[in-house]
Amino acid sequence: MGIVSGIVVFLIIWWLVLFMVLPFGVRREEAPEPGHDPGAPKPLRIGRKMLITTGITCVLFAGYWAVVHFDLITLRPPGS
């Protein structure tokens, strides 16, 4: 695996994990201000969620790298 393909795989995993992490901890405002939608969520703390996403992605990418680097799973037929 080259550096460019590694970066691409990391970014794809990062975006997938971000979309999985975004809904965690979302709560509605208890008493919304007049003119605000009553179903609008409280502030999301997106920076914290991006850090959590990066940590999870690093762990998943390390597993992916190990599988590719050490040929733990191969699609080649046996003996070739």
VOPAGU-2260 file (C-alpha; in pm, 1 decimal, decimal comma):
REM VOPAGU-2260
SITE   aa  ch    i         X         Y         Z
SITE  MET   A    0       0,0       0,0       0,0
SITE  GLY   A    1     142,1     335,2    -101,3
SITE  ILE   A    2     124,2     661,4      91,0
SITE  VAL   A    3    -148,7     808,8    -130,3
SITE  SER   A    4    -373,6     503,7    -103,6
SITE  GLY   A    5    -314,4     499,3     273,4
SITE  ILE   A    6    -422,7     863,8     301,9
SITE  VAL   A    7    -730,5     798,1      89,0
SITE  VAL   A    8    -831,6     497,5     299,3
SITE  PHE   A    9    -774,0     698,6     621,0
SITE  LEU   A   10    -994,9     982,8     496,0
SITE  ILE   A   11   -1272,7     746,7     388,2
SITE  ILE   A   12   -1269,0     574,2     728,1
SITE  TRP   A   13   -1257,4     915,4     901,9
SITE  TRP   A   14   -1569,7    1043,3     725,0
SITE  LEU   A   15   -1760,2     720,5     787,6
SITE  VAL   A   16   -1673,9     729,0    1158,1
SITE  LEU   A   17   -1763,2    1100,7    1179,7
SITE  PHE   A   18   -2113,3    1033,0    1050,3
SITE  MET   A   19   -2148,0     754,5    1308,1
SITE  VAL   A   20   -2023,8     974,4    1595,4
SITE  LEU   A   21   -2227,0    1289,5    1513,3
SITE  PRO   A   22   -2556,6    1174,0    1669,0
SITE  PHE   A   23   -2397,4    1078,8    2004,5
SITE  GLY   A   24   -2512,4    1303,6    2288,2
SITE  VAL   A   25   -2753,9    1517,9    2086,2
SITE  ARG   A   26   -3024,4    1669,1    2309,0
SITE  ARG   A   27   -3296,8    1925,8    2248,0
SITE  GLU   A   28   -3311,6    2262,1    2419,4
SITE  GLU   A   29   -3532,6    2247,7    2729,4
SITE  ALA   A   30   -3660,2    2606,2    2694,9
SITE  PRO   A   31   -3588,7    2739,6    2345,9
SITE  GLU   A   32   -3574,5    3113,5    2290,9
SITE  PRO   A   33   -3868,9    3268,7    2108,0
SITE  GLY   A   34   -3830,1    3224,0    1732,8
SITE  HIS   A   35   -3606,0    2917,0    1762,4
SITE  ASP   A   36   -3722,2    2574,9    1649,1
SITE  PRO   A   37   -3821,2    2369,3    1956,3
SITE  GLY   A   38   -3662,6    2058,2    1801,1
SITE  ALA   A   39   -3323,9    2221,1    1739,7
SITE  PRO   A   40   -3036,4    2051,7    1926,2
SITE  LYS   A   41   -2811,8    2208,0    2187,3
SITE  PRO   A   42   -2459,8    2299,9    2069,0
SITE  LEU   A   43   -2292,6    1989,3    1926,4
SITE  ARG   A   44   -1930,8    2045,4    2040,2
SITE  ILE   A   45   -1812,6    1944,1    1694,2
SITE  GLY   A   46   -1443,3    1985,2    1780,7
SITE  ARG   A   47   -1468,5    1720,2    2051,3
SITE  LYS   A   48   -1650,7    1484,8    1815,3
SITE  MET   A   49   -1381,1    1536,1    1550,8
SITE  LEU   A   50   -1110,7    1441,9    1804,4
SITE  ILE   A   51   -1304,3    1129,9    1904,3
SITE  THR   A   52   -1346,7    1046,6    1535,7
SITE  THR   A   53    -974,0    1083,9    1474,7
SITE  GLY   A   54    -889,7     851,3    1764,6
SITE  ILE   A   55   -1131,0     581,7    1651,7
SITE  THR   A   56   -1008,0     616,4    1293,5
SITE  CYS   A   57    -644,3     573,8    1399,7
SITE  VAL   A   58    -729,2     245,8    1572,3
SITE  LEU   A   59    -930,7     117,6    1274,0
SITE  PHE   A   60    -663,0     226,9    1026,0
SITE  ALA   A   61    -392,3      51,6    1229,2
SITE  GLY   A   62    -595,3    -269,6    1202,4
SITE  TYR   A   63    -641,0    -218,0     828,4
SITE  TRP   A   64    -269,7    -149,2     782,4
SITE  ALA   A   65    -175,8    -466,5     974,7
SITE  VAL   A   66    -409,1    -679,2     762,0
SITE  VAL   A   67    -267,2    -536,1     438,3
SITE  HIS   A   68      99,0    -524,0     545,4
SITE  PHE   A   69     118,4    -875,5     688,5
SITE  ASP   A   70    -112,1   -1031,4     423,2
SITE  LEU   A   71    -349,3   -1164,5     690,6
SITE  ILE   A   72    -636,5   -1174,7     441,2
SITE  THR   A   73    -561,1   -1242,4      77,2
SITE  LEU   A   74    -778,9   -1275,8    -229,3
SITE  ARG   A   75    -515,1   -1470,9    -423,2
SITE  PRO   A   76    -581,2   -1840,9    -481,7
SITE  PRO   A   77    -363,4   -2076,8    -275,6
SITE  GLY   A   78     -32,5   -2167,8    -435,3
SITE  SER   A   79      -1,4   -1863,5    -661,3
